């Protein structure tokens, strides 16, 4: 397997240090747990999101939602895998969330970075669990996962570090970080990649955004981080379910994760990874442990399990 190499600019473009998500109020109402607020830029007010969603992708979503009666019969893990597989071959494109200096809600069913792919699959699955699936429910679901406490309040409200994404979504009942339960060990790192590479982020040329991201990083110093070392992945594969979120933990200074994807159950019981690959498209790596071992500077994985709020 070809070894994957990452440079600073690639990490930024891949969306690994700038994330995004959110769910409809109806889906999170019973799970509303408040996280510690992060100071927002003084000019930042709750905003009505400008939505970027290409018409062709909207049509694709409509066609997919028409399959709801059949898809809703599947168990939650299988539903996640079925939906993920529908995007196999879709184009990989980095930096989709950062094409505008104004924070906008970016939706796509045809182009993905690795995080956007995970977000999209989960949002569609959650849309299919409600009584009346619709494009608006999907849009709300993406926003709910992408932003702190589900509120789009500018660039700094986006959950840029994946460990922060997991923790914030867990507080609202959307995922469960199962890394510690699988035998994960502490990941002793200071997350400050963004502040240490300010020049790589056009949005951080704004003093308000810059100061806000520094406040986020300061808060994250108290966030417990765990990972499953590379040598232990084989031993925990049997405990993984289709659709579990896999984040590749990294030795890159200041950063927790360099890639994400979803567990894919292979026909011979082995666990693979379906992901938006920087190699060019959404594809299935047939052996999870082997794939992770070949990611440059990888040290293991973080695992989060998406929760079905309707169960």
C-alpha positions in Angstrom: 0.0 0.0 0.0 1.3 3.4 -0.9 2.5 5.4 2.1 0.5 8.6 2.7 2.5 11.8 3.4 1.0 15.0 4.7 2.4 18.5 4.7 1.1 21.5 6.7 -0.9 22.9 3.7 -2.4 19.5 3.0 -3.6 19.1 6.5 -5.4 22.4 6.3 -7.0 21.6 3.0 -8.1 18.2 4.1 -10.4 19.8 6.7 -8.6 18.2 9.6 -8.0 21.3 11.5 -11.2 23.0 10.5 -14.4 20.9 11.0 -18.1 21.5 10.9 -21.7 20.1 11.9 -25.3 20.5 13.5 -28.7 18.7 14.0 -32.3 19.8 14.0 -33.6 21.1 17.3 -36.2 18.3 17.4 -33.4 15.7 17.3 -31.3 17.2 20.1 -33.8 18.6 22.4 -33.8 15.6 24.7 -30.0 15.5 24.7 -29.3 19.2 25.3 -26.2 19.4 27.5 -24.3 22.6 27.7 -20.6 22.7 27.0 -18.3 25.4 28.3 -18.8 28.5 26.0 -15.9 29.8 24.0 -15.5 33.6 23.7 -16.6 34.7 20.3 -15.3 37.7 18.4 -17.0 40.8 19.6 -18.6 41.3 16.2 -20.0 37.7 16.0 -23.7 37.4 16.5 -25.9 34.3 15.9 -26.3 34.4 12.2 -28.7 33.0 9.6 -26.5 30.7 7.7 -25.8 31.3 4.1 -26.0 27.8 2.6 -23.9 26.5 -0.2 -25.5 23.4 -1.7 -25.2 22.8 -5.5 -28.5 22.1 -7.3 -27.3 18.8 -8.7 -26.4 17.7 -5.1 -29.8 18.8 -3.9 -31.4 16.6 -6.6 -29.2 13.7 -5.5 -30.4 14.2 -1.9 -34.0 14.3 -3.0 -33.6 11.0 -4.9 -31.9 9.4 -1.9 -34.6 10.5 0.5 -37.2 8.9 -1.8 -35.6 5.6 -0.8 -36.4 6.2 2.9 -39.1 3.5 3.3 -36.5 0.8 2.3 -33.5 2.4 4.0 -35.4 2.9 7.3 -35.7 -0.9 7.7 -32.0 -1.3 8.2 -30.3 -1.5 11.6 -28.5 1.7 12.5 -24.9 0.4 11.9 -25.9 -1.2 8.6 -27.7 2.0 7.5 -24.5 4.0 8.0 -22.5 1.5 6.0 -25.1 1.4 3.2 -25.2 5.2 2.9 -21.4 5.5 3.0 -21.1 3.0 0.2 -23.5 5.1 -2.0 -20.7 7.7 -2.3 -17.9 5.4 -3.3 -16.1 7.0 -6.2 -17.2 10.5 -5.3 -14.5 13.2 -5.8 -12.1 14.1 -3.0 -11.6 17.9 -2.7 -9.8 19.7 0.1 -10.7 23.1 1.5 -14.4 23.0 0.6 -15.4 24.7 3.9 -12.9 27.5 3.6 -13.6 29.0 0.1 -15.3 32.0 1.6 -14.0 34.3 4.3 -17.6 34.5 5.6 -18.6 31.3 7.5 -21.2 29.6 5.4 -23.0 26.2 5.7 -21.3 24.1 3.0 -23.2 21.0 2.0 -22.1 18.5 -0.7 -23.0 15.1 -1.9 -20.5 15.0 -4.8 -17.2 16.3 -3.4 -15.8 15.6 0.0 -12.8 16.1 2.3 -12.4 13.3 4.9 -14.4 15.1 7.6 -17.1 16.4 5.3 -17.7 12.8 4.2 -18.2 11.6 7.7 -20.5 14.5 8.5 -22.6 14.0 5.4 -23.2 10.2 5.9 -24.2 10.8 9.6 -26.5 13.7 8.7 -28.3 11.7 6.0 -28.7 8.7 8.3 -30.2 10.9 11.0 -32.5 12.5 8.5 -33.8 9.1 7.6 -34.7 8.3 11.2 -37.2 11.1 11.5 -40.9 10.7 10.6 -40.7 13.2 7.6 -37.2 13.2 6.1 -36.5 16.4 4.1 -33.6 18.5 2.8 -34.1 21.0 5.6 -33.7 18.2 8.2 -30.5 17.2 6.5 -29.2 20.8 6.4 -30.0 21.2 10.1 -28.3 17.9 10.9 -25.0 19.0 9.2 -25.0 22.3 11.0 -25.8 20.6 14.4 -22.7 18.5 14.2 -20.3 21.0 12.7 -20.6 23.9 15.2 -20.2 24.3 18.9 -23.5 23.5 20.6 -25.0 23.4 17.1 -24.9 27.1 16.7 -23.3 28.7 13.6 -21.8 31.9 15.0 -18.9 32.5 12.6 -15.6 30.9 11.9 -14.6 30.3 15.5 -17.8 28.4 16.3 -16.8 25.6 14.0 -15.3 22.6 15.7 -11.9 22.7 14.1 -10.1 20.1 16.1 -11.6 16.6 15.7 -11.2 15.8 19.4 -13.2 18.9 20.1 -15.8 17.8 17.5 -16.2 14.4 19.2 -16.4 16.0 22.7 -19.0 18.6 21.8 -21.1 16.1 19.8 -20.9 13.7 22.7 -22.2 16.3 25.2 -25.3 16.6 23.0 -25.8 12.8 22.7 -24.8 12.6 19.0 -21.8 10.3 19.3 -20.0 8.4 22.0 -16.3 8.4 22.4 -15.6 4.7 22.9 -11.8 4.9 22.8 -11.3 4.6 26.6 -13.7 1.6 26.8 -11.6 -0.1 24.1 -8.5 0.2 26.1 -7.3 3.6 24.9 -4.4 5.2 26.6 -3.8 9.0 27.3 -2.7 11.1 24.3 -0.6 13.8 26.0 -0.6 16.6 23.5 -1.2 20.4 23.5 -3.6 21.2 20.6 -2.2 24.4 19.1 -1.7 23.6 15.5 -3.8 26.4 14.2 -2.3 29.2 16.3 1.2 27.9 15.4 0.4 28.0 11.7 -1.7 31.1 11.5 -0.3 32.0 8.1 -2.0 28.9 6.7 -5.5 30.1 7.6 -6.8 33.2 5.7 -9.6 33.5 8.3 -7.0 33.9 11.1 -5.7 37.1 9.6 -8.7 38.6 11.4 -7.6 39.6 14.9 -10.9 38.6 16.4 -10.8 35.1 14.9 -7.2 34.8 15.9 -7.9 35.6 19.5 -10.9 33.4 19.6 -9.0 30.4 18.2 -6.4 30.9 20.9 -9.1 30.8 23.5 -10.4 27.6 22.1 -7.0 26.0 22.2 -6.5 27.2 25.8 -9.8 25.5 26.8 -8.8 22.3 25.0 -5.8 22.0 27.4 -8.2 20.5 29.9 -9.8 18.0 27.4 -8.8 14.4 28.2 -7.5 12.8 25.0 -7.1 9.0 24.5 -6.1 6.9 21.6 -5.6 3.2 20.7 -2.0 2.6 19.8 -1.3 1.1 16.4 -0.2 -2.2 17.8 -3.5 -2.7 19.6 -5.9 -2.1 16.6 -6.1 -5.7 15.6 -7.1 -6.7 19.1 -10.1 -4.3 19.2 -11.4 -4.8 15.6 -14.0 -7.3 16.7 -15.6 -4.7 18.9 -16.0 -2.2 16.1 -19.3 -1.7 14.3 -20.0 -0.6 10.7 -20.3 3.2 10.7 -18.0 3.8 13.8 -16.0 6.9 13.2 -12.2 6.3 13.0 -9.8 9.2 13.5 -6.2 8.6 12.8 -4.2 9.9 15.7 -0.9 11.6 14.8 2.5 12.5 16.0 2.3 15.9 14.2 3.0 18.6 16.9 -0.1 20.5 18.1 -2.5 18.2 16.2 -4.7 15.3 17.3 -5.9 13.8 14.0 -4.8 13.7 10.4 -7.5 11.7 8.8 -11.1 10.3 9.4 -13.4 7.7 8.0 -16.0 5.1 8.9 -15.6 1.4 9.7 -16.6 -0.8 6.8 -17.5 -4.4 7.5 -15.9 -6.6 4.8 -17.5 -9.8 3.6 -14.8 -12.0 5.3 -15.4 -10.4 8.7 -12.3 -8.1 8.5 -12.8 -4.4 9.3 -12.0 -1.9 6.5 -12.3 1.8 6.3 -14.5 3.8 3.9 -13.2 7.3 3.6 -12.6 10.3 1.3 -9.1 9.6 0.4 -6.6 12.4 -0.5 -5.7 9.9 -3.3 -8.6 11.3 -5.2 -12.0 9.8 -4.2 -14.2 8.0 -1.7 -12.9 4.5 -1.5 -12.7 1.4 0.8 -9.4 0.4 2.3 -10.0 -3.3 2.9 -7.8 -3.6 6.0 -8.2 -0.9 8.7 -5.0 -1.6 10.7 -2.9 -1.8 7.6 -4.3 1.5 6.3 -3.6 3.3 9.5 -0.1 1.9 9.7 0.7 3.5 6.3 -0.5 7.0 7.2 2.6 9.1 7.7 3.2 9.9 11.4 0.2 7.9 12.5 0.3 6.5 16.1 -3.1 4.8 16.3 -6.8 5.7 16.3 -9.6 7.4 18.1 -13.0 5.8 17.8 -16.4 7.4 18.2 -19.7 5.7 17.8 -22.6 7.6 16.2 -25.8 7.5 18.2 -29.3 6.9 16.8 -31.4 9.5 18.7 -34.6 7.8 17.7 -33.9 4.5 19.5 
